[in-house]
């Protein structure tokens, strides 16, 4: 019987310690990952990608530097 009481006291103490501490605030997520991102279409291949990953040009938007170079050759 004394072991049953001892086990109950230990479990109660662990439960009290676990739930008496305030919860740690979680780290805020990155600003760019909150919610949906606007999608744009590559002018060369037609791939849709998030606007923050696209490569902007004077005339259009591209999915990679290679596609920008293929579509707009430099002088």
Steps between C-alpha positions, in 0.01 A plus 500: 500500500783739581645451150167589341490825698863572411429444129195729524706774664774473234248508214320794660827687544598442136154609383517816717848591370398441139185711508605774743766648271385759245509386140792619292395735219558345161734668257314712244498363148683686226300787353528365145348164596176644640210437269486455125747670269403670172590277205655620174559329164843464338498681165726235343366159613165584661589359844301651787707586807475724808574864427774519764695222317463648150764699314364834389605660176408826335244330274395177676547255785709180472549186708880494463795705384547260206147561372545874534822479297332283233201729463687830518848471347733769618660737251 
